């Protein structure tokens, strides 16, 4: 993927799909203390990775993200 120069990335909610690389780079740039990655691989299988091993904490963050997403759609 070639990066486009002179493009301002706006921190807004969009109804358009974004490139995976763009979303992952934004996450890297944010320098999070903890990260979950949930997606689908090229074969259509679930892909899940977490930077911490505690499954309960991962689930708690997923539920917190779910709540935030639900609030956006209201």
N, CA, C and O atoms as a Tinker XYZ file with bonds, in Angstrom:
   296  protein
     1  N      0.843000   -1.176000    0.000000    73     2
     2  CA     0.000000    0.000000    0.000000    64     1     3
     3  C      0.888000    1.238000    0.000000    63     2     4     5
     4  O      1.763000    1.371000    0.856000    81     3
     5  N      0.677000    2.126000   -0.931000    73     3     6
     6  CA     1.437000    3.364000   -0.999000    64     5     7
     7  C      0.723000    4.430000   -0.193000    63     6     8     9
     8  O     -0.483000    4.629000   -0.339000    81     7
     9  N      1.479000    5.120000    0.666000    73     7    10
    10  CA     0.887000    6.167000    1.477000    64     9    11
    11  C      0.667000    7.416000    0.636000    63    10    12    13
    12  O      1.510000    7.787000   -0.181000    81    11
    13  N     -0.463000    8.050000    0.844000    73    11    14
    14  CA    -0.793000    9.280000    0.145000    64    13    15
    15  C     -0.311000   10.439000    0.996000    63    14    16    17
    16  O     -0.583000   10.473000    2.196000    81    15
    17  N      0.396000   11.383000    0.407000    73    15    18
    18  CA     0.905000   12.534000    1.145000    64    17    19
    19  C     -0.115000   13.658000    1.110000    63    18    20    21
    20  O     -0.985000   13.709000    0.240000    81    19
    21  N      0.013000   14.562000    2.083000    73    19    22
    22  CA    -0.847000   15.737000    2.187000    64    21    23
    23  C     -2.308000   15.377000    2.395000    63    22    24    25
    24  O     -3.197000   16.067000    1.896000    81    23
    25  N     -2.560000   14.305000    3.126000    73    23    26
    26  CA    -3.924000   13.916000    3.467000    64    25    27
    27  C     -4.063000   14.021000    4.971000    63    26    28    29
    28  O     -3.257000   13.465000    5.716000    81    27
    29  N     -5.079000   14.729000    5.417000    73    27    30
    30  CA    -5.327000   14.879000    6.842000    64    29    31
    31  C     -6.305000   13.799000    7.281000    63    30    32    33
    32  O     -7.398000   13.668000    6.729000    81    31
    33  N     -5.900000   13.039000    8.269000    73    31    34
    34  CA    -6.773000   12.008000    8.831000    64    33    35
    35  C     -7.608000   12.658000    9.925000    63    34    36    37
    36  O     -7.063000   13.144000   10.916000    81    35
    37  N     -8.904000   12.669000    9.754000    73    35    38
    38  CA    -9.785000   13.279000   10.742000    64    37    39
    39  C    -10.276000   12.242000   11.736000    63    38    40    41
    40  O    -10.646000   11.135000   11.345000    81    39
    41  N    -10.282000   12.589000   13.013000    73    39    42
    42  CA   -10.751000   11.653000   14.041000    64    41    43
    43  C    -12.282000   11.670000   14.155000    63    42    44    45
    44  O    -12.836000   12.180000   15.129000    81    43
    45  N    -12.941000   11.114000   13.162000    73    43    46
    46  CA   -14.398000   11.123000   13.126000    64    45    47
    47  C    -14.931000    9.708000   12.925000    63    46    48    49
    48  O    -14.212000    8.818000   12.470000    81    47
    49  N    -16.176000    9.518000   13.265000    73    47    50
    50  CA   -16.850000    8.252000   13.001000    64    49    51
    51  C    -17.319000    8.277000   11.553000    63    50    52    53
    52  O    -17.860000    9.281000   11.091000    81    51
    53  N    -17.115000    7.190000   10.844000    73    51    54
    54  CA   -17.510000    7.127000    9.440000    64    53    55
    55  C    -18.352000    5.885000    9.184000    63    54    56    57
    56  O    -18.259000    4.894000    9.909000    81    55
    57  N    -19.167000    5.951000    8.151000    73    55    58
    58  CA   -19.941000    4.776000    7.737000    64    57    59
    59  C    -19.229000    4.018000    6.623000    63    58    60    61
    60  O    -19.743000    3.022000    6.114000    81    59
    61  N    -18.040000    4.496000    6.248000    73    59    62
    62  CA   -17.262000    3.847000    5.193000    64    61    63
    63  C    -16.264000    2.861000    5.789000    63    62    64    65
    64  O    -15.749000    3.078000    6.886000    81    63
    65  N    -15.994000    1.785000    5.068000    73    63    66
    66  CA   -14.966000    0.847000    5.500000    64    65    67
    67  C    -13.599000    1.496000    5.349000    63    66    68    69
    68  O    -13.394000    2.322000    4.460000    81    67
    69  N    -12.663000    1.123000    6.218000    73    67    70
    70  CA   -11.300000    1.634000    6.177000    64    69    71
    71  C    -10.339000    0.496000    5.900000    63    70    72    73
    72  O    -10.633000   -0.661000    6.202000    81    71
    73  N     -9.189000    0.821000    5.324000    73    71    74
    74  CA    -8.149000   -0.184000    5.099000    64    73    75
    75  C     -7.635000   -0.707000    6.432000    63    74    76    77
    76  O     -7.430000    0.061000    7.371000    81    75
    77  N     -7.428000   -2.013000    6.510000    73    75    78
    78  CA    -6.919000   -2.641000    7.729000    64    77    79
    79  C     -5.608000   -1.985000    8.163000    63    78    80    81
    80  O     -5.419000   -1.693000    9.344000    81    79
    81  N     -4.706000   -1.756000    7.211000    73    79    82
    82  CA    -3.401000   -1.170000    7.533000    64    81    83
    83  C     -3.557000    0.198000    8.175000    63    82    84    85
    84  O     -2.815000    0.541000    9.095000    81    83
    85  N     -4.505000    0.973000    7.702000    73    83    86
    86  CA    -4.735000    2.320000    8.250000    64    85    87
    87  C     -5.216000    2.236000    9.693000    63    86    88    89
    88  O     -4.752000    2.991000   10.548000    81    87
    89  N     -6.134000    1.328000    9.965000    73    87    90
    90  CA    -6.665000    1.170000   11.323000    64    89    91
    91  C     -5.567000    0.678000   12.269000    63    90    92    93
    92  O     -5.426000    1.188000   13.380000    81    91
    93  N     -4.791000   -0.315000   11.822000    73    91    94
    94  CA    -3.714000   -0.841000   12.668000    64    93    95
    95  C     -2.632000    0.209000   12.909000    63    94    96    97
    96  O     -2.098000    0.295000   14.015000    81    95
    97  N     -2.300000    1.004000   11.900000    73    95    98
    98  CA    -1.290000    2.049000   12.076000    64    97    99
    99  C     -1.775000    3.105000   13.059000    63    98   100   101
   100  O     -0.991000    3.599000   13.869000    81    99
   101  N     -3.047000    3.456000   13.001000    73    99   102
   102  CA    -3.605000    4.422000   13.948000    64   101   103
   103  C     -3.511000    3.884000   15.374000    63   102   104   105
   104  O     -3.247000    4.636000   16.312000    81   103
   105  N     -3.729000    2.585000   15.528000    73   103   106
   106  CA    -3.594000    1.968000   16.853000    64   105   107
   107  C     -2.149000    2.018000   17.327000    63   106   108   109
   108  O     -1.896000    2.327000   18.491000    81   107
   109  N     -1.206000    1.725000   16.458000    73   107   110
   110  CA     0.209000    1.784000   16.814000    64   109   111
   111  C      0.591000    3.209000   17.207000    63   110   112   113
   112  O      1.298000    3.415000   18.194000    81   111
   113  N      0.129000    4.183000   16.443000    73   111   114
   114  CA     0.440000    5.585000   16.720000    64   113   115
   115  C     -0.133000    6.059000   18.052000    63   114   116   117
   116  O      0.433000    6.944000   18.693000    81   115
   117  N     -1.259000    5.470000   18.471000    73   115   118
   118  CA    -1.889000    5.841000   19.745000    64   117   119
   119  C     -1.112000    5.305000   20.952000    63   118   120   121
   120  O     -1.345000    5.737000   22.081000    81   119
   121  N     -0.205000    4.379000   20.717000    73   119   122
   122  CA     0.623000    3.769000   21.766000    64   121   123
   123  C     -0.205000    3.268000   22.962000    63   122   124   125
   124  O      0.024000    3.690000   24.095000    81   123
   125  N     -1.161000    2.373000   22.704000    73   123   126
   126  CA    -2.000000    1.866000   23.798000    64   125   127
   127  C     -1.202000    1.007000   24.774000    63   126   128   129
   128  O     -0.198000    0.394000   24.410000    81   127
   129  N     -1.666000    0.976000   26.014000    73   127   130
   130  CA    -1.042000    0.135000   27.036000    64   129   131
   131  C     -1.478000   -1.316000   26.889000    63   130   132   133
   132  O     -0.802000   -2.226000   27.370000    81   131
   133  N     -2.595000   -1.526000   26.231000    73   131   134
   134  CA    -3.189000   -2.853000   26.102000    64   133   135
   135  C     -3.949000   -2.882000   24.787000    63   134   136   137
   136  O     -4.563000   -1.887000   24.403000    81   135
   137  N     -3.913000   -4.006000   24.098000    73   135   138
   138  CA    -4.608000   -4.060000   22.809000    64   137   139
   139  C     -5.236000   -5.430000   22.572000    63   138   140   141
   140  O     -4.688000   -6.466000   22.949000    81   139
   141  N     -6.400000   -5.398000   21.938000    73   139   142
   142  CA    -7.082000   -6.593000   21.436000    64   141   143
   143  C     -7.228000   -6.414000   19.931000    63   142   144   145
   144  O     -7.539000   -5.320000   19.460000    81   143
   145  N     -7.007000   -7.469000   19.189000    73   143   146
   146  CA    -7.226000   -7.424000   17.744000    64   145   147
   147  C     -8.213000   -8.537000   17.418000    63   146   148   149
   148  O     -7.960000   -9.711000   17.687000    81   147
   149  N     -9.333000   -8.148000   16.839000    73   147   150
   150  CA   -10.367000   -9.110000   16.467000    64   149   151
   151  C    -10.692000   -8.881000   15.001000    63   150   152   153
   152  O    -10.975000   -7.754000   14.592000    81   151
   153  N    -10.655000   -9.917000   14.230000    73   151   154
   154  CA   -10.944000   -9.757000   12.814000    64   153   155
   155  C    -11.175000  -11.093000   12.136000    63   154   156   157
   156  O    -11.437000  -12.111000   12.776000    81   155
   157  N    -11.068000  -11.051000   10.824000    73   155   158
   158  CA   -11.271000  -12.230000   10.006000    64   157   159
   159  C    -10.066000  -12.372000    9.086000    63   158   160   161
   160  O     -9.654000  -11.408000    8.442000    81   159
   161  N     -9.504000  -13.572000    9.027000    73   159   162
   162  CA    -8.343000  -13.773000    8.155000    64   161   163
   163  C     -8.794000  -13.971000    6.710000    63   162   164   165
   164  O     -9.990000  -13.970000    6.417000    81   163
   165  N     -7.827000  -14.141000    5.812000    73   163   166
   166  CA    -8.130000  -14.244000    4.376000    64   165   167
   167  C     -9.001000  -15.446000    4.037000    63   166   168   169
   168  O     -9.639000  -15.473000    2.984000    81   167
   169  N     -9.034000  -16.460000    4.937000    73   167   170
   170  CA    -9.857000  -17.647000    4.705000    64   169   171
   171  C    -11.230000  -17.552000    5.363000    63   170   172   173
   172  O    -12.013000  -18.500000    5.310000    81   171
   173  N    -11.519000  -16.415000    5.980000    73   171   174
   174  CA   -12.816000  -16.226000    6.623000    64   173   175
   175  C    -12.885000  -16.743000    8.051000    63   174   176   177
   176  O    -13.970000  -16.823000    8.627000    81   175
   177  N    -11.735000  -17.096000    8.633000    73   175   178
   178  CA   -11.701000  -17.595000   10.001000    64   177   179
   179  C    -11.496000  -16.454000   10.989000    63   178   180   181
   180  O    -10.888000  -15.435000   10.661000    81   179
   181  N    -12.007000  -16.635000   12.190000    73   179   182
   182  CA   -11.830000  -15.659000   13.258000    64   181   183
   183  C    -10.353000  -15.492000   13.577000    63   182   184   185
   184  O     -9.620000  -16.474000   13.704000    81   183
   185  N     -9.918000  -14.233000   13.707000    73   183   186
   186  CA    -8.569000  -13.940000   14.172000    64   185   187
   187  C     -8.716000  -13.136000   15.448000    63   186   188   189
   188  O     -9.411000  -12.121000   15.474000    81   187
   189  N     -8.059000  -13.591000   16.512000    73   187   190
   190  CA    -8.104000  -12.893000   17.794000    64   189   191
   191  C     -6.722000  -12.918000   18.409000    63   190   192   193
   192  O     -6.064000  -13.958000   18.443000    81   191
   193  N     -6.286000  -11.767000   18.894000    73   191   194
   194  CA    -5.013000  -11.678000   19.605000    64   193   195
   195  C     -5.150000  -10.625000   20.695000    63   194   196   197
   196  O     -5.878000   -9.644000   20.546000    81   195
   197  N     -4.438000  -10.848000   21.790000    73   195   198
   198  CA    -4.461000   -9.927000   22.912000    64   197   199
   199  C     -3.045000   -9.745000   23.419000    63   198   200   201
   200  O     -2.258000  -10.692000   23.431000    81   199
   201  N     -2.717000   -8.532000   23.839000    73   199   202
   202  CA    -1.371000   -8.284000   24.362000    64   201   203
   203  C     -1.231000   -8.750000   25.801000    63   202   204   205
   204  O     -0.113000   -8.811000   26.312000    81   203
   205  N     -2.318000   -9.077000   26.463000    73   203   206
   206  CA    -2.276000   -9.618000   27.817000    64   205   207
   207  C     -2.957000  -10.977000   27.836000    63   206   208   209
   208  O     -3.870000  -11.249000   27.056000    81   207
   209  N     -2.497000  -11.811000   28.733000    73   207   210
   210  CA    -2.977000  -13.197000   28.743000    64   209   211
   211  C     -4.265000  -13.426000   29.530000    63   210   212   213
   212  O     -4.860000  -14.497000   29.407000    81   211
   213  N     -4.713000  -12.474000   30.323000    73   211   214
   214  CA    -5.885000  -12.647000   31.174000    64   213   215
   215  C     -7.162000  -12.586000   30.329000    63   214   216   217
   216  O     -7.557000  -11.515000   29.868000    81   215
   217  N     -7.800000  -13.736000   30.132000    73   215   218
   218  CA    -9.012000  -13.808000   29.325000    64   217   219
   219  C    -10.159000  -13.006000   29.902000    63   218   220   221
   220  O    -10.956000  -12.435000   29.158000    81   219
   221  N    -10.251000  -12.958000   31.229000    73   219   222
   222  CA   -11.303000  -12.169000   31.868000    64   221   223
   223  C    -11.147000  -10.688000   31.579000    63   222   224   225
   224  O    -12.130000   -9.990000   31.333000    81   223
   225  N     -9.910000  -10.208000   31.610000    73   223   226
   226  CA    -9.662000   -8.796000   31.309000    64   225   227
   227  C     -9.958000   -8.506000   29.844000    63   226   228   229
   228  O    -10.515000   -7.456000   29.522000    81   227
   229  N     -9.594000   -9.420000   28.960000    73   227   230
   230  CA    -9.893000   -9.240000   27.537000    64   229   231
   231  C    -11.401000   -9.146000   27.329000    63   230   232   233
   232  O    -11.868000   -8.283000   26.585000    81   231
   233  N    -12.157000  -10.011000   27.969000    73   231   234
   234  CA   -13.612000   -9.984000   27.848000    64   233   235
   235  C    -14.181000   -8.685000   28.393000    63   234   236   237
   236  O    -15.102000   -8.115000   27.807000    81   235
   237  N    -13.633000   -8.207000   29.524000    73   235   238
   238  CA   -14.096000   -6.950000   30.106000    64   237   239
   239  C    -13.899000   -5.808000   29.118000    63   238   240   241
   240  O    -14.793000   -4.977000   28.956000    81   239
   241  N    -12.736000   -5.750000   28.450000    73   239   242
   242  CA   -12.474000   -4.694000   27.468000    64   241   243
   243  C    -13.365000   -4.844000   26.241000    63   242   244   245
   244  O    -13.786000   -3.840000   25.665000    81   243
   245  N    -13.657000   -6.063000   25.832000    73   243   246
   246  CA   -14.568000   -6.260000   24.699000    64   245   247
   247  C    -15.959000   -5.734000   25.038000    63   246   248   249
   248  O    -16.602000   -5.091000   24.209000    81   247
   249  N    -16.420000   -6.004000   26.252000    73   247   250
   250  CA   -17.740000   -5.524000   26.673000    64   249   251
   251  C    -17.756000   -4.007000   26.792000    63   250   252   253
   252  O    -18.755000   -3.370000   26.457000    81   251
   253  N    -16.664000   -3.423000   27.265000    73   251   254
   254  CA   -16.571000   -1.973000   27.358000    64   253   255
   255  C    -16.615000   -1.353000   25.953000    63   254   256   257
   256  O    -17.283000   -0.341000   25.739000    81   255
   257  N    -15.909000   -1.958000   25.009000    73   255   258
   258  CA   -15.928000   -1.481000   23.626000    64   257   259
   259  C    -17.318000   -1.654000   23.019000    63   258   260   261
   260  O    -17.788000   -0.792000   22.276000    81   259
   261  N    -17.972000   -2.768000   23.337000    73   259   262
   262  CA   -19.329000   -3.021000   22.841000    64   261   263
   263  C    -20.280000   -1.924000   23.324000    63   262   264   265
   264  O    -21.098000   -1.420000   22.554000    81   263
   265  N    -20.168000   -1.564000   24.585000    73   263   266
   266  CA   -21.030000   -0.516000   25.134000    64   265   267
   267  C    -20.774000    0.816000   24.431000    63   266   268   269
   268  O    -21.718000    1.524000   24.083000    81   267
   269  N    -19.493000    1.162000   24.219000    73   267   270
   270  CA   -19.156000    2.403000   23.539000    64   269   271
   271  C    -19.716000    2.407000   22.112000    63   270   272   273
   272  O    -20.232000    3.426000   21.651000    81   271
   273  N    -19.618000    1.290000   21.426000    73   271   274
   274  CA   -20.137000    1.174000   20.069000    64   273   275
   275  C    -21.653000    1.333000   20.043000    63   274   276   277
   276  O    -22.196000    1.995000   19.158000    81   275
   277  N    -22.329000    0.734000   21.003000    73   275   278
   278  CA   -23.779000    0.858000   21.076000    64   277   279
   279  C    -24.186000    2.299000   21.330000    63   278   280   281
   280  O    -25.196000    2.754000   20.793000    81   279
   281  N    -23.422000    3.028000   22.136000    73   279   282
   282  CA   -23.741000    4.419000   22.425000    64   281   283
   283  C    -23.530000    5.309000   21.200000    63   282   284   285
   284  O    -24.239000    6.302000   21.034000    81   283
   285  N    -22.571000    4.973000   20.344000    73   283   286
   286  CA   -22.326000    5.739000   19.119000    64   285   287
   287  C    -23.535000    5.645000   18.199000    63   286   288   289
   288  O    -23.910000    6.627000   17.558000    81   287
   289  N    -24.143000    4.468000   18.135000    73   287   290
   290  CA   -25.230000    4.243000   17.179000    64   289   291
   291  C    -26.556000    4.837000   17.638000    63   290   292   293
   292  O    -27.519000    4.849000   16.871000    81   291
   293  N    -26.627000    5.327000   18.864000    73   291   294
   294  CA   -27.893000    5.888000   19.346000    64   293   295
   295  C    -28.070000    7.323000   18.943000    63   294   296
   296  O    -29.085000    7.936000   19.273000    81   295
